[in-house]
Amino acid sequence: MHVAKKGLRVLGIAESFSGREHSTVCGLVMRKDRIIDGAVFGRITVGGMDATGAVLRMVGHLGRADINCIMISGCVIAWFNIVDPLVILEQTGLPVIAVTYEASEGLEEEIAAHFPGDEERIEAYVRLGARTEIALHTGHRIYIRGWGIEDSQAARLCNDFTATGKIPEPLRVARLMARAMMQCDPA
């Protein structure tokens, strides 16, 4: 992938979770010039293990061959619903960047406390591996994991897509859209 390409498109995936049974997920296609170029919505089960399938369905519903990379706002969403970026890479052929915003010692103990005996969930979390801390041109620091992309390329894309603050625009706007869609849903 040529990260310097002007027409590069990222599919940003973010959710809005508010303690309901389901969480709303938005996939937002954004060009490198920060023009929004498409959107798709999905639902995942709070505390479930269906986030990976939901992301794959969203990519399929878009049906686009011009997306160059998938950027996800965290791999552990909707109360420990774990996204498997390797499966997404393998099934779509698209590199995946997971972005988080705070340093942490990890979530293994919390997962074990909330889901005792759920070895599948703990193993899925452990498979995610370590995060890499990067500095953004805005002065903020974020943490990334990449699949099918080198850390240096992932860092460049995060910088290129971050206008202000620490959240890359495809993720920031996807989260806003997910929140708006969730607020429209009385369920």
C-alpha positions in Angstrom: 0.0 0.0 0.0 1.3 3.4 -0.9 0.4 5.6 2.2 1.4 8.8 0.3 -1.3 8.2 -2.3 -3.6 11.2 -2.5 -6.7 9.1 -3.3 -6.2 6.7 -0.5 -9.3 5.7 1.4 -9.7 4.4 4.9 -12.7 2.7 6.4 -12.9 3.9 10.0 -14.9 1.7 12.4 -16.2 3.0 15.7 -19.0 2.3 18.0 -21.3 4.0 20.5 -22.0 2.0 23.6 -24.5 3.1 26.2 -25.2 0.0 28.4 -27.9 -1.4 26.1 -28.1 -4.9 24.9 -26.6 -3.9 21.5 -24.1 -1.3 20.4 -24.3 0.7 17.2 -21.2 0.5 15.0 -20.5 2.9 12.1 -18.1 2.3 9.2 -17.1 5.6 7.6 -15.1 5.7 4.3 -12.9 8.8 4.2 -10.5 9.9 1.5 -7.0 11.1 2.5 -8.1 14.7 1.8 -10.7 14.1 4.6 -13.7 14.0 2.3 -16.4 11.5 3.5 -17.0 9.0 0.8 -19.5 6.5 2.2 -20.9 5.0 5.4 -22.4 1.8 6.7 -23.9 0.8 10.0 -24.0 -2.4 12.0 -24.9 -3.8 15.5 -23.0 -5.9 17.9 -24.0 -7.6 21.1 -22.8 -5.9 24.3 -20.6 -8.5 26.0 -20.8 -10.8 23.0 -18.2 -12.1 20.6 -19.7 -10.9 17.3 -17.7 -7.8 16.6 -15.5 -9.4 14.0 -18.4 -10.8 12.1 -20.2 -7.4 12.2 -17.1 -5.6 10.8 -16.9 -8.2 8.0 -20.6 -7.8 7.1 -20.2 -4.0 7.1 -17.2 -4.3 4.6 -19.3 -6.6 2.5 -22.3 -4.3 2.5 -20.2 -1.4 1.3 -19.0 -3.6 -1.7 -16.2 -1.3 -2.5 -12.9 -2.2 -4.1 -11.3 1.3 -3.5 -10.8 1.0 0.3 -7.1 0.7 1.1 -7.1 0.2 4.9 -9.4 -0.4 7.8 -8.9 1.6 11.0 -10.7 0.5 14.1 -11.2 2.5 17.3 -10.0 -0.3 19.7 -10.2 -4.0 19.5 -12.1 -4.5 22.7 -15.5 -2.7 22.3 -19.0 -3.0 23.7 -18.1 -4.4 27.0 -15.3 -6.8 26.0 -16.6 -7.8 22.5 -13.2 -8.5 21.0 -12.5 -7.7 17.3 -10.1 -10.1 15.6 -8.1 -7.9 13.1 -6.2 -10.9 11.7 -9.4 -12.5 10.6 -10.5 -9.2 9.0 -7.1 -8.9 7.2 -7.4 -12.5 6.0 -11.0 -12.3 4.8 -10.8 -8.8 3.2 -7.1 -8.5 2.1 -7.1 -5.1 3.7 -4.5 -4.0 6.3 -6.0 -3.2 9.7 -4.9 -0.5 12.2 -6.4 -0.6 15.7 -6.1 2.7 17.6 -6.4 3.3 21.3 -5.8 6.5 23.2 -4.6 5.7 26.7 -1.7 3.7 28.2 -2.8 0.6 30.1 -1.4 -2.6 31.7 -3.9 -4.6 29.6 -7.4 -6.0 30.2 -6.7 -9.7 30.8 -7.5 -9.5 34.5 -10.7 -7.5 33.9 -11.9 -9.9 31.2 -11.2 -12.9 33.6 -13.2 -11.1 36.4 -16.2 -10.3 34.2 -16.2 -13.5 32.2 -14.8 -16.2 34.5 -13.8 -19.3 32.6 -14.2 -17.7 29.2 -10.9 -18.9 27.8 -11.9 -18.1 24.2 -12.3 -14.4 25.0 -9.1 -14.2 27.0 -7.2 -16.0 24.2 -8.7 -13.6 21.6 -7.5 -10.7 23.7 -4.0 -12.1 24.2 -3.7 -12.8 20.4 -4.0 -9.0 19.8 -0.5 -8.6 21.1 1.3 -5.5 22.3 0.5 -1.9 21.2 3.0 0.6 19.8 3.0 4.1 21.2 3.3 6.8 18.5 3.5 10.6 18.6 1.1 12.6 16.4 1.9 15.9 14.8 -0.7 17.4 17.1 1.5 16.7 20.1 -0.7 13.9 21.4 0.3 10.2 21.8 -1.8 7.2 20.7 -1.3 3.5 20.8 -1.6 1.3 17.7 -1.6 -2.3 16.6 -1.3 -3.2 12.9 -2.0 -6.3 10.8 -0.8 -6.4 7.2 0.9 -3.0 7.6 4.2 -1.8 9.1 4.1 0.3 12.3 5.8 3.2 10.4 3.1 3.2 7.7 0.3 2.9 10.3 1.8 5.8 12.2 1.9 7.9 9.0 -1.7 7.1 8.2 -2.8 8.0 11.7 -1.0 11.3 11.4 -2.3 12.0 7.9 -5.9 11.5 9.1 -5.7 13.4 12.3 -6.7 17.1 12.0 -6.6 18.0 15.6 -6.4 16.3 19.0 -5.6 12.6 19.0 -8.5 10.8 17.2 -8.0 10.2 13.4 -10.9 11.7 11.5 -12.4 8.5 10.1 -12.7 7.2 13.7 -13.9 10.5 15.2 -16.7 11.0 12.6 -17.6 7.3 12.7 -18.1 7.5 16.4 -20.3 10.7 16.1 -22.4 8.9 13.5 -22.7 5.8 15.6 -23.8 7.9 18.5 -26.4 9.8 16.5 -27.8 6.6 15.0 -28.0 5.0 18.5 -29.9 8.1 19.9 -32.4 7.7 17.1 -33.0 4.0 18.1 -35.4 3.8 21.0 -34.5 0.1 21.7 
